[in-house]
Amino acid sequence: MLLSGSIDRVNLERAVEQLPPGYKTVFVLHDVQGYEHNEIAEIMGCSIGNSKSQLHKARMRLRELLQEEQRQRARDAREAARSESAGTD
């Protein structure tokens, strides 16, 4: 997985931990451990379609969580800059 410079491994791991259990399991099995959907379906006792759907939803939720983290860091940086400039007046 290619990550932009502003998304570090710690933030990615934190986001993965926030995924619902089913999403997290499919994401880890497929994108981390390299299992195919037919193997995941067998492991989890679900259909291949369900495995694909869960993976898609997991990736979408991860994207949201990582974007929220980036926005929060940008807000924190702006607030710190405001506080710093207010202190130098």
C-alpha positions as CSV (number, residue, x, y, z in Angstrom):
1,M,0.0,0.0,0.0
2,L,1.4,3.4,-1.0
3,L,1.0,6.1,1.6
4,S,1.4,9.8,1.2
5,G,4.0,11.4,3.4
6,S,1.5,12.9,5.7
7,I,-0.1,9.5,6.6
8,D,2.3,7.5,8.8
9,R,2.2,4.0,9.8
10,V,1.0,4.8,13.3
11,N,-2.0,6.7,12.0
12,L,-2.8,3.8,9.6
13,E,-2.6,1.3,12.4
14,R,-4.8,3.5,14.5
15,A,-7.4,3.8,11.7
16,V,-7.4,0.0,11.1
17,E,-8.1,-0.6,14.8
18,Q,-11.2,1.6,14.5
19,L,-12.7,-0.5,11.8
20,P,-15.7,-2.7,12.6
21,P,-14.5,-6.3,13.3
22,G,-15.7,-7.7,10.0
23,Y,-14.2,-5.0,7.9
24,K,-10.9,-5.2,9.8
25,T,-10.7,-9.0,9.4
26,V,-11.2,-8.9,5.7
27,F,-8.9,-5.9,5.2
28,V,-6.1,-7.6,7.2
29,L,-6.6,-11.0,5.5
30,H,-6.6,-9.5,2.0
31,D,-4.5,-6.3,2.0
32,V,-2.0,-7.2,4.7
33,Q,-1.7,-11.0,4.5
34,G,-2.5,-11.4,0.8
35,Y,-5.4,-13.9,0.9
36,E,-7.7,-14.1,-2.1
37,H,-11.4,-13.5,-1.8
38,N,-12.3,-17.2,-2.2
39,E,-9.9,-18.0,0.7
40,I,-11.3,-15.3,2.9
41,A,-14.9,-16.5,2.1
42,E,-13.9,-20.0,3.2
43,I,-12.2,-18.7,6.4
44,M,-15.0,-16.5,7.4
45,G,-17.9,-18.7,6.2
46,C,-19.3,-16.1,3.9
47,S,-19.7,-15.6,0.2
48,I,-17.0,-14.2,-2.1
49,G,-19.3,-11.3,-2.8
50,N,-19.6,-10.5,0.8
51,S,-15.8,-10.6,1.2
52,K,-15.4,-8.2,-1.7
53,S,-18.1,-5.9,-0.3
54,Q,-16.6,-5.9,3.2
55,L,-13.1,-5.1,1.8
56,H,-14.6,-2.2,-0.3
57,K,-16.4,-0.8,2.8
58,A,-13.3,-1.2,4.9
59,R,-11.2,0.7,2.4
60,M,-13.8,3.5,2.2
61,R,-14.0,3.8,6.0
62,L,-10.2,3.8,6.3
63,R,-10.0,6.6,3.8
64,E,-12.5,8.6,5.8
65,L,-10.7,7.9,9.1
66,L,-7.3,8.9,7.6
67,Q,-8.8,12.1,6.0
68,E,-10.3,13.0,9.4
69,E,-6.9,12.6,11.0
70,Q,-5.3,14.8,8.4
71,R,-7.9,17.5,8.8
72,Q,-7.5,17.4,12.6
73,R,-3.7,17.8,12.3
74,A,-4.2,20.7,9.9
75,R,-6.6,22.3,12.4
76,D,-4.2,21.7,15.3
77,A,-1.3,23.3,13.2
78,R,-3.5,26.4,12.4
79,E,-4.5,26.7,16.1
80,A,-0.8,26.5,17.2
81,A,0.2,29.1,14.6
82,R,-2.6,31.4,15.8
83,S,-1.6,30.9,19.5
84,E,2.1,31.5,18.6
85,S,1.3,34.7,16.6
86,A,-1.0,36.0,19.4
87,G,1.7,35.5,21.9
88,T,4.2,37.6,19.9
89,D,2.0,40.7,19.7
